Amino acid sequence: MSRVKGRLLVEGDAPPALERDLAVVGRPINRRDALEKVTGTAMYSSDMVLPGMLHAKILRCPYAHARIRRIDVTRAAALRGVEAILTKDNTRDWHTQWYMIAQPAFPETVAYAGQEVAVVAATTPEIARAAVDLIEVDYEILPAVFTPKAAMKAGAPLVPVLDVEKPRDQNVLRSEYLQGRGDVTRGFNEADVVIESHFTLPTQYHADIQTRCCIADWDGARLTVHESSQGVWNVKRELAKSLGLAEDQVRVVVKYMGGGFGSKAGAQRVIHYAAKLSMLTGRPVRLELTRPEEFVSHPRRYGAEATMRIGATSEGVLTAIDTEVVIDIGSGSMYKGTASVLEQISELYRCPNLRIRLIAVFTNTVPTGPQRGVMDPIATFCMEAAMDDLAVRLGVDPLTIRRLNHTEVFQGFKNGGDDAHSLPYSSKHLDECLKVVAQAVDWEQRDVTRDRYSTNSKKRGIGIAGYCLSRGGYAPFSAKADVVLRGDGSVELQAGVVEIGAGQATILPMIVAEELGIDAERVRIHYGDTDGTHYAPSSHASRITMEMGSATLQAASLARQQLFDRIAHLFQASPQDLAASGGRIYVRGRETNAMDFSEACAFIGEGEIRATGSRIPNPADVVFRGFGAHAAEVEVDLETGEVSILRVVSSHDIGRPLNPKLVESQQYGGTIMGLGYGLFEETALDRKTGVLLNCDLHQYRMPTALEVPSLAFDNVEGEDDFHPYSAKPIGEAPLIGVIPAVRNAVLHAIEVGIYKLPLTSAQVLNALKARNAR
């Protein structure tokens, strides 16, 4: 357990402590948007209809790699009701921006099956679809590669470049990406035991409840977009750059959205198409994707092949870690965080000698990008599965080997040297989290449990895994919020964030209410709109509470202080002597000398009090991470290979939960999504054509209520002064460690490791067959 004393990361002076018990923060308050969503009154972009609105449909290439010789839209354009058609022929030199990556709107050479070739806008969806079918395209089909192994071979066809600003002449993103410390050769020489494990990790496709849907409305001077996006400000900036508009000519609105998980954090290509069509026709244009279109156009999770060599003493002390990870980034990566694989492997345990080689390879498949946890599930699975392999080899308890190698500090990197640059974590309670989950599953008796409940055909097992999550704010660290107090006693928070289901529109008003000493219901929030707000980061990467939460807390504190400055004379006291709680303002130590909050606001008069809070970059002398642990109990059927998960217990180093009800909700959602990734979600790609065969929710299996086991959560709380009220990230954390815990439980049950996900019945039977053959 460790903790560094810090301060809230805001511009200027940090807000003073409230010096009282918290009255709002820490309460299980219901979501603000819950009633509208469960009653069906919430208006999503999919529900909106604007006067004169056109409908757009997309023609997609059926081939994984092809050059477009000719496009003929004559018959489509002649169809009554067709208003505009976009192709490469009338959009040359137009580059759409997605995560600020410039891509050809319609390329000459297609990079994957499903890539956009043309878009039609018509008066009805049916006419638009009919017009798409009338477009004639002459393709020259080219050879394609669908795996990194094939793409890396000499003479392999070059996957077309999507990022026009980064030309390349090979299919490897970078020839070699190395990070390390110490000397791995020396470390392996010092080891008594060296193990080597090979892992195959699958891609994972998004399956958001709401498919992509946007409505673009150009009025001749300004573009208004109603969207299903995780970040209104990122979309605004990318659209402006793509369309050659000034930023103040673009307004983006997202009131409700049906799931994102990272895939909707930027300006998706459909938004650019709808906006361009609206500018051409002068009418609103709606573009909504079907479920199969989601599968072939969504950026998906990276697939990976990893080899891990670990050296250790006979007692289990790590001496060296050498890792090579080859990731499949498809036809392009919409995310620049591919190196995030490093944190899990390099930081989870103390090891003086480490080397990580990362190879990112382009293939003729759907682009990749952020998905809940990005690469963290890949890295955690490899690290934690390898740790159990090591424990088995040494005959050491897996929990013991984790405790033995626990580290309190960030070890850093120093390539080619003997020393690592050690830095403190802002807080770390991984050791406590491991203890909590171990107690919950009665770890000391796990062999007894296995033997008691196992039969000739079914075996029980209990596994454990830890994780390290690199979250705590990201560049450009531009997060601002306004708190406005008015004479009628009303309070408004203005924050340019999107509510994606994690409770952003609930948590931020709770912070304002706590600082002002009023009920959360009194705080109105204006959000999901670039008009009336400052720049705010997208609601992804578990960042909103740390970044926007800090800015919101500062703004509320400054607004409170301005109000105190106006009314202090009424109490015959200085502003610093005043406090607010329970809807009242009073002099500290003289609580009976009080004034109602609304009465105090009346002294504002006709104007308003407005205060702005602003987040600053992370300091360079401390490292922000989330930590936690999972334990799982499973039963394995030796005849069918079926793995039944009986229970999962997790404990997260959470700091302080601002809203326990929302924290619990995130833990359920993240754990279930992790189980889907590790046990069910398997893609069927035609290896001859590159066409995805199971692009619907019937054939792409995800866990349902029937497959979800008993889930229990017992988090570890503590102080972390760098975050608002010590709140640490939780949105992605529950997904990351659950699958290695399940895998290790299967290892405990059948005494053979699984090295390929998803962990299906076939994988179990193959592993048993191989063991029996040996």
C-alpha positions, 0 to 999 in steps of 0.5 A: 500500500502506498500513497503520495500527498498531492493536490487537485490538478487544476489551474491556479490555487487548488480548492480549499477542503470543505472541512466537513463530512460529505453530504452528497458525494458518496450517496447512491443517487439515481441516474438523471436520465434513467426515467427517460430511458426506461419509459422510452421518452429519451430522444436519440438521434435515431428518433429525430425527424427534421423537416425536409430531411433526406436519407442517406445509404452507403455502397460498400465494396464487397472485396478486401482489396480492389482498385476501382477502375470506374464508377457509373452513377447515371442510373442511380442519379436518374432515379426519382427522389435522389438528390445527391451522390458522393463518390471518389470522382466528385470528392477528390482531395477530400480527406475525412478526419477521424481521431484527427487522422486524415483519410481519403473520403473515397479511396481509389484502392479499397483496403477492406471488405465493407469500405465505403465506395459511394453515398446516396441521399434521397427523399426516403431510405427505400429510394436511397437503397434502390439507388445504391443498387443501381450504381455500377462499379468496375473493380480490379480485384487485387491479392489480399492478406488477412493475418499479420503472418501473411502480411509480413512475408516478403513480397506480400501485397501492400495494404493501402494506406488510410492515413494519408499523412503517413505514407509507408512501403511495408505492412509493418507500422514500425519495424521495431518498437522496443521498451525495456530496462536492465539486461534480459540476457543477464536476468535469464542467466540468473534465473533457476527456471525459465518458462515460455508461453505463447498466447493468441488473443482475438479481435472483438467487435463492438455491439452497441445497442444503438448503431451509428446514426447522425443528422446533419443540417446545413443552413447555409452558414452553420452546420448543426449535427445531431449525433451518437458520439462520445465526444461533441467537441472532438467531432466539432473540431474534426468536422470543421477541419474536414469540411474547411469550416471555422469551428464556430460554424459547427455545432454538435449535439448529443443528448442521448446515445446508445453505447460507445465503449470507445468506438464513437469518441471521434467523428465517424466517417458517416458524419462527414458524409451526411454533412457534405450531403447536407451542404450540397443539397441544403437539406438535413440528411440522416445517415443510419447504419444497419447492424451488419454495417456496424460490424464492417465499419466499426473500429474493432479491438486489436487481435494479437499473438504474444510470446512471453519468456519469464525467468525466476529464482527457485523461490519465485522472484522474477529475474527477467521478462522478455515479451514479443507482441504482434498485433493485427491493426487491420487496414488502419488504426484509429487510435495511437495508443498501441503502446498501452500494452506496456503498462501491464507487463512492465509495471504489475510486478517488480522485475529489474530486467525487462524487454518488450518488442511490439510489432503492429501489422496492417492487414486487409481487414476492418480498421482497429481502434479503441474498445473498452480497455484498448490493449489492456485485456491483451497484456493482462491476460498474457502477464497473468496467465504466464505468472500462473504458468510460472507458479505451476512450474515452480510448485509455488502458490500463485497468490504467493508469487504475486505477493512476492514480486509486488512493487510499490513504485513505477519502475520505468524504462531505461533501454540498455542500462542497468537502472530504471527510473523509479517514480511513486504512484499517486496511490496503490492498493493492489496488495489489499485488493489481492487479499480481499478477493483471496479471502472472498473465495477462501483461497487457502482452501482452494485445493480442498474445494476443488477436490470436494466438488470435482467428479470423474466428469467435472472438475472445479477450479479457483483462479486469481489475477491482478491488473494495472490500468494506465488511466488518469488524464490525457493530453491535451488536458483541456477540460473546462467547466462553468458553474453559474449561480443566478438571483432566483437561486438556480444553479447551472453546470455547463460542461461539454461532455456526453452522457454515455451511460456511465453517469457523467450527467449525474456525477458532475452535478453531485460535485457542484452540489457538494461544493455549494452545500445543496441537494444535487437535484437543484443543479441543472446541467447543460451538457452534450452540446458544443454551444454554451460549453468549453472544450471537454474531452470525449467520454472515453478512457475512464477520464471524465471524473478525473479531468472534468470532475476536477474542473467542475469541483474548482468551478463550483468552489470558485462560485461559492467563494464569489457568493460568500464575498457578496454576502459576508458583510450580512454576517459581519464576518469574513468570506473565509469564515463562511461555510455551506451545507444542507442548503444553508450558508452560515458562519463556522462555529455559529451554525444558528447564524445561517441564511438559506442558499436561495436567499443568499442568491437573491443578493446576486441581483439581475446578473449572475455569478459565473466561475470557470474551472480548468484541469492542468496536465499531470505532473511529471514526478508522479504516476497515475494508475488504477489497480485491482484484482479478480478471482473466479471459480469455475466448473469444467465438463471434461466430456464436453469441454464446457466451462461454467463460471460459478462466481467472479469476485473483484476488488478495485483500488477505487479511491472513493466512489462518488456514487456507489450505485453507478460504480456497481453498475460499471462493475457489472457491465465491465465484467460481463463485457470481459467475459464476452471477450474471453469466452464467447465472442468469436469472429468468422472471417472468410480467409479467402475473401476477407468477408466477415460471415457473422456480422449480426447479433445472432451469430456473433455470440455475446453473454446473455443473462443465462451465462452471467454468473454470480458477481460480487464486488468489494472495493478498496478505498483510500485517499488520492489527493490528485483526483476529485474527492479521491475518485479513481477510474472504474469504467474499464477496470472490471473488464481487464482482469476477469478473463485471466482469472477465469483462465487460471481457474480452468488451469487449476481445475484441469491442470492444463493451460489454455493459450488461445481465446475465446476460451471455448469448449473446443479449446478446452477439449484440444488442451485436454487431448494434447495433455493426454497425448503427452 
